[in-house]
Amino acid sequence: MEAFAMTSATNTSTTTVAPAPSLECRTDRATLVHALTTVGIGVARRPIVPALGGVLLDGRDGHLTLTTTDYETAVSVRVPDVVRTPGRLLIDHAEATKLLAALVKGTRKRDADTIPVTLWTTVDGSAVLELAGYTMPVTTYPAEEFPTLPETPPTVAEVNRDRFATDAARVLVAVGTDDTTPMITGVHMQTAPGALTLAGTDRYRLAVAEVPATTAATEGHSVSFPGRVLSAVLKHCTADRVRLGLDTAGDWVSLSCGALTVLTRPVDAQLPDYERLFPEVALTARADRATLTQATTRATAVLEAKKHTRDGRTAAQVAVTVDPTGSVSIAPVLGEHADAVTAPDHPAEVDGATDTVRVLFAASYLRDALNTLDGDTLTMQLATVTRPVLFTATDAPWYRHLLMPVRPSES
């Protein structure tokens, strides 16, 4: 593209104006759709300025980096070997995503995904998308209006992606969503030599997982990663390793996995010492995990059938009964009809009980807790019927799920 030449009638000197960055990139539709979907995590839902509804395309050295941000979180994805002409371009994220769908409407997804797509900048700085024989303009914003983002902070822990994704998903089950209590909305991450510990709570349950990690040689680090962001990011982590970064000031935390990098502000409130919440065990019951999970699912379904999803201000409940002779049963709590309810006993190895113990739980919380466990056998440990109960699995002892019972007076 030729530069414009500006000549003054009173001054024979010529000033050359540099052309606008003329980005041109070409890939297949599936690759571009996937990249736009991934960075969509960082797009502002109600942008206070139009540029925050855009995705910045930065092409250099043959590679294209797509970046979005809402000021609190920034998401970047690198697509290799697709840039023909380097440059920067800020396009409307929602519009580009919809165009990629609209231009292949009626085409089988398998066929549509392989269609080449080209995006380039015209001489006037606008953007054009070419797909399936169509060329369409795409709304652009001035690239200089896109916020300048900090560098990705140094890595403090590196972990196996499969293990991290599995255990992070387990912990996220217990993370709260009430923004008025920021402490419960994050996943607390703490490094120690060779390990990264994840913890989350909503005040009624606590989940903790310890993941083997390659950690920085410096002292341990701790940070609270926003649960909403982590939940959205996990399904886009596809490489073998995940890296957690933290800047020295604690203003930014990052998560990187292959071509994906997420930069976000940590939750400005961390969990207190949660280890003190784990019970001094008085009773232990071990039973088949699948059997008790199925029993909980059935009890929850009965509550729904009987329209006992809530009882006044109290969530629907199930009763877990441990018999010292060696059995566990799980039954729905039906209020005034309690005497008419029975449930089958399931074999269990019971230690520390001399009398029958009955513990009440919110049905959905118990179901969630058991669904996070793996392996053939689960272990339930408790001190009293009103203290938190610890659930673990023989095949994953590094993961602990602590669940607060419902006080009997609340039933």
N, C-alpha and C positions, 0 to 999 in steps of 0.2 A: 504494500500500500504506500503510495507516494505521500510525502509530507507536503503540507500547505506552505507556500512562500508568500510572505507579506512584504510589499514594497511601498515605501512612502514616496510621494511626488516631490517632496522637498529634501529627501535624504536618499541617496542612491544606494545605501547599504541594504542588504537583504537579511532578514531574520527568519530562521527556519523553526517552525513549531513542531514539536514531536507529535507523532500520531498517537491516537488512543490505543491502548493495548488491544491487539487484534487476536484474541484467543480463538483457536479452532481445535476442537477435539472430536474424536470419532470412536465409538465403541458399539456394543450391541445393546438392545433395549433392556434386557434383563439386568445387565451390569449397572446401567444408569438408574433404573428403577430401584434396585437394591440399595445403591448408594444414597439416593434421595430419601428412601424410607428410613434408612439408618440415621442420617443426620436430622431427620424430622423431629427427633427427640429434643433437639435444641432450639427449634423454631418457637418464637414467642406466640402464644395462642391469641392474645390481643395486643399486637405490637403498638407501643406508644409512638414509634416512628416507623414508616414503611420499610426501612432497611432491615429491621429486625424480623420481618416476614420473608426475608430473602435468604438465599444460599449463595455464599461466595465461592466462585470457581476460580481456583488459582492454578494455572498451568505453567510448569517449569520443568526443565530437564526431561521432558517427555511424559511426565506424570501429572495427573490431575488430583488436586485436593479440594474436596467439598467441605465447607464449614458453615455451621449455623450457630447462633447464640441468642439468648434472651437476657443477657447480662449476668445471669446467675449460673448458667450452664452453657458450655460450648462443646459441640460435637464435630469431629473431623473424621473423614474417611478418605484414604488415599487410593486412587485407581491408577495402576501402573500402565505405562506404554500406550496412552491413548491421545496424547497431545501432539498435534501437528504444528501448531503455531503457539508459542507461549503468550500468556497474557492473564489479565484478571477481569472477571465479570461477575456482577451481582444481579441475579435473576430472582423473580418471585417464585418461592418454593412451591406453594400450593398450585399455582397456575402451571408450572412446568410438570408437576406430578400428574395433574389432570389431563394435560395435553398428551402425555405419553400413554395414557389409558384411552383417551378419546380417539386417537388416530389409528388405533388397532381394534376398535370396537367391532365385535363379530368375528374376529380371528381367534382361532384356538390359541390358548396361552402358550403352548409348547412351540407353536410356529411364531407367534408374536415376539417371544423372548429372543429369538435369534436374529430378528431384523436389525440391520445396522441403523444407528442413529448418529447424526452429526449436529453439533452445536457450534455456531461461529458468531463472531462479531462483525457487523457491517461497517462501512466507512463512516457512518454517522454515530457509531458507538452503540447501536441497538443490537439485540440478539435475535438470531433466527435458528429454529430447530427444524431439521429435516428428518422425516421418518415415513416409511412406507409410501414413498412417492409424493408426500406432502411437504411443503415448506410453510412454517408458521412463525410469526413473530412472537417473542416472549417478552413480557414486561421486565424491564430492568430498572435498577436504581444506581445512583452514583456509588461506585465501589469505595470511594473515600469516606462514605458515610458509615461503612461497616466498622464496628468497634475494633480497636487494636487489642488483641488478646495477649496475655502473658505467655511466656515460654512454658512448656511442659515441665513440671517440677521433677527433681531427682527421684529415682526409684528407691523406695524403702523396702519393698517386698515383691518377690516374683513367685507365682504359684502355678500349679497345673490347672489348666482351664476347666477340664471336666470336674475335677474335685472342687474347685472354687465355685463353679456354677451350681453344682448340686447342693453344697452346704450353704451358699448364699441364699438360694431359693428356700431352703428349710428355715433359715433364720428370718427371712422376710415375712414368713407366715405370722410371726409374732410381733412384727413392727407396726406401730400405731400410725394413724393418719390424721390425728387431731393437731392441726397447726398451732393451736393455742398453747400446746405443750410441746415445744420443739424437741425436747430431749427424747421423746418416744417416736419421732418420725425418722430417725436415722439408724443405720447399721454401724455400731461401734466397732472399729477395727483397731487392733492393737498388735504391734509386732514384738516378738521376743526372739532370741537366737533360734533360728530354724523353724519358726512357727508364726502364723498369722491367725489371731483369734477374732471371730466374728460374733457379735451379740446384738440382740434386739428385743424390745419389749413394748407392750401396750399397757402395762401396769397390771394386767391380769394373767399374763403368761410371759415367759422369758425363754428365748432359744439361744444356745451358745454352741459354736462349732470351732474346733481347732484344726487349721489346715497347715500341712507341712509347707514350708516356704524357704526360699533363699532370701535372706534378709541382709540389710545394710550392716556394715561392721560397726556402725555407731550405736549409741544407746537406743532403747526401744522407742517407738513412736506410737501415738494414738490419735485417732481422728474419727469423727462421726460422718459417714457418707450418707447423703440423702437417700432414704429408702425408695422414694418414688423414682429417682433417677436410676438407681442401681437395678430396680425391677425392670425398667424399660430397656436397659442396656444389655442385660444378661443374654437375651436371645440373639443378640447381634455379635456376641463374642464367639468367634469360630476358629481362631488360631489355637496353637497348642499351649501357649503361656499367657498369663495375665500379669501385668505389672501395675503395682500401686505406687503412686508418687505423691509427695507432700513437700510443699515449699517450706523454707525455714521459718517464715512468719506465720504459717498456718492459715494463710488466706485462701489457698487453693489446694484441692486434692485432685489427683488425676487417676484414671483407670485406662490402661492401654492394652489392646489385644490385637496383634497383627496390624492391619491397616486402620484400625479404629482407635481413636483417642477421645476420651471424654474428660473435660476439665470442668470442675464445679466447685462452688463454695461449700465448705463443710457446714453441717448443722452446728449452730453456735451454742451448743449445750451437750455435754457428754454424760453418759450413764455414771451413776455412783458405783461404789464397790458392790457388784451384784453377787459375788461369791458367797457373801454372808447369807444370801437368801436360800441357798441350798440346804435341805433339811438334814438334821442329825437323825439318821435312819433308825426307826423303831420297828417298821414292818416292811418286808419285801415280798413281792409276789411276781413270779415269772410264769409266763404263759405264751401260747402260740400267738404270734403277732397277727397273722392273717385272720384267725378266728375272732380275736377281740375287735379287730378293725371292722370285720363284717357285722359283729354284734352291735357295735356303735352305729354303723350305717343303718341297720334295721331299726334300732331304737329311735334314731333321728327321723326316719321315714314314718314311724308310727306317730311321733309328735306332730309331723306335718299332716298326716291323715286325720288326726284328731283335732287339728287346728290349734295345737298348743305351741305354735312357733314362738309365742311370748305369753307369759303369765303375768298380767299387770305390767309392772316396770321391770320384771325379772325375765331374763332370757330363758328359753326352753331348756329343761334340764334332763340329765340322765343320772341314774344312780349306779355306781360301781360297788358291788358287794363282794368282799373278800372273806371266804370261810376258812378258818384255821385248819379244817380237815383236808383242804387242798382243792379249792375251786374258786372261780371268779364268775360273776354274772353281771350283765349290763342291761338295765331296764329303763324304759322311759318313765319320767315322773309326771303323773297325771292328776295332781292335786287331790280333789275330793274323791277321786276314784282309785287312789293309791292301793287300797286293800285288795282291789280286784286284779292288780297287775302282778304277773310272775314272768320270769325269764329263765331260760335254760342255764344250768351251771356248766362251766368250761374248766377242764383240768388245769391246775396251776400248782407250782411249787411255792409254798407259803412258809416264810420264816418270820418269827418274832410276834405272831398273833396268838392270843389265848382265847379271844372272843371274836365274834363276827364283827367286821368293820364295814360301815356303809359310808361312802364318800359321794357327794353330789358335785357334778360339773355342768357348766354350760355345754349343751350338746354339741354345738358347732365347734367349740374350742377343743373338746376332747377328740372329735372326729379329725380336726386339723392336726392335732398333736400326733395321733396315731398314723396319719397318712404321711407324716414327715419321716417316719422311722423305716429302716430297712431290716432285712434279715428274718430268720425264722422265729426268734424269741424276743419278746420285749420284757423289760423289767420295770415294775412300778415300785417306787420307794417313798415312804411317808413317815412323818413323825406323829402327827395327830390329824384328825379329820378336818381341821380348820387351817392347817399349815400347808404351804405349797407342796405339791406332789411332783416327784421327779420321774420322768419317763426316759428310758434309754433302750438301745437295741444291742444285742450281743455282737452283731456284725459291724456296728458303727459306734463304738464306745466314745469316740471323740465328739459326738453330737449329743447334747443334753437339752431336753425340753421340760421346762418347769411350768406347772399349771396350777393356778390358784383355785381351790374348791369354792363352791357356793356354800355359805354358812347355812346350816340346817334351818335357822330361824327365817331365812329368806325364801325357803321353798314353799 
